[in-house]
């Protein structure tokens, strides 16, 4: 029984230098050699970051082999790359304008390697990647070990499906691993009764090597709102940990049981409204529990959360934030329809500890009750280099005090980013559920620093979906669109607005996910099409055509399905491999694998990997939470964008020496 009670690093060679690139090389405290630069009298803080490898990927196409690779966060935008095929150089001059290439002479048997040329002489070449071979098509299947079918308490036969997926480097090799949530087919929404199967979390290398499995046990109910883990390198040692709410009977990746292994706190409706609640940090390499403490916000009197049967008391959310501007902290939310709480927790490598607790029940916080969403977004909204938590219609400051509350109430979808580059700072685009709270506003576009509503869209009922991204090159900035509640949740009629608030039309694309996929700087529409029921949505990617007001399909991921019924989201969307365009991960129809799709469109644009932007990287950590939402960068990414400033990073593992090309 384990419980402590509460009361590869392939990087740019040093020879290239880092002048003006915003890099601190080690995780050690700042010294005369590593201190961040002073900017206008204020020290620029460096954020702890995983050191990623080149992420090189290749795929066979009809026109040859498409290759792409990462420009890392600390590298100059002018870094020159040289490509080798089968040991021979195939690029006469270094590639400096993009980080992709179509090799017309390449085949499925080709072997590639990326080098960096530092200077005019070919002798200045150093390797930037290991050798890699093309995928046979534009996707890679990562084999999964699906849990066995089981007989449920009601005698029915149930099975498991791969669900939301997280990513981080759990073993400090520079490659991102995947952690998959296994969802039983009898999982339940909080509003419904019923005994569920156990929830499992598995960790996998991209080649399908299984690292561990954690069994959450019978006292953690299965559903979209119960298990909200965070996977991140919380102690800045180069290896990510997973922190998640646990209970009696949770079994770690090495077989150790947390709490009482024989306890069963489920009531006749399958809910868990009694018994201890814990928070556990697990080693990302082994799945072993490192530390367990009592959950910081106990359920107390269930009815105090808004109902007497256990729906609202068990509405959980989570995120990761750099609350001090330099080190990551896990933040766990409980409640949002009525009482709303946020609990910030640090991990020092051995122990979990509370940083702060925000509770809408505390004196002076009453205006924050009922403002939370199904999820939270972390971003530096006030420009002080420290992250705030945008929790629906309210925002909590980095110190755990309320920054502001709008009173607009709960909503199902929210986006935070620099959507209007003509004005300073970030903006928030949200949809709203309660017309009495919002004053009959279906969606609002707000200043992220103050909550001021810049423009809004009227409504007379729950507005269930909304999205924002640059999809129209003729309209400056990003576009926002929303759709009201409907049986299909994908009604094509709503309101499409420019960043200025001007209505561009009432024909809109689906408002589920958006992604950066093809060769331009516009976002694509990520959605699904139901074939035979709400659990079998076939994923699609489409290009919005502003002239016709139609979404034109450019990819259909046959053989895979989306997650979470009407939500229709990928298992994960992230800049997982290759250049700055995003990969989309879906489960195969039988959940035997996760299928990673990568773009094979050539682009002339060059950006540093999106993962080097802290707001985007943190969005990958919270993306899976409750009602999944797509990630956004802290800078405007779209038509006419300016080159973003280099991020200020402190890598948590040292750089390896450069290996010259012989």
Secondary structure, 3 states (H helix, E strand, C coil): CECCCCCCCCCCCHHHCCCCCCEECCCCCCCCCCCCCEECCEECCCEEECCCCCCCEEEEECCEEEEECCCCCCCCCCCCEEEEECCEECCCCCECCCCEEEECCCCCCCEEEEEEECCCCHHHEEECCCCEECECCCEEEEECCCCCCEECCCCCEECEEEEEEEEECCCCCCCCEEEEEEEECCCCCCCCCCCCCCCEEEEECCCCCEEEEEECCCCCCCCCCCCCCEEECCCCCCCCEEEEEEECCCECCCCCEECCCCCCCECCCCCECCCCEEEEEEECCCCCEEEEEECCCCCCCHHHHCCCCCCHHHCEEEEEECCCCCCCEEEEEECCCCCCEEEEEEECCCCEEEEEEEECCCCCCHHHCCCCCCCCEEECCCCCCCCEEEECCEEECCCCCEEEECCCCCCCCEEEECCCCCCCCCEEEEECCCHHHHCCEEEEEEECCCCCEEEEEECCCCCCEEEEECCCCCCCCCEEEEECCCCCCCCCEEEEEECCCCEEEEECCCCCEEECCCCCCCCEEEEEEECCCCCCEEEEEEEEECCCCEEEEEEECCCEECECHHHCECCEEECCCCCCCCEEEEEECCCCEEEEECCCCCCCCCCCCHHHCHHHHHHHHHCCCCCCCCCCCCCCCCCCCCCCCCCCEEECCCCCCCCECC
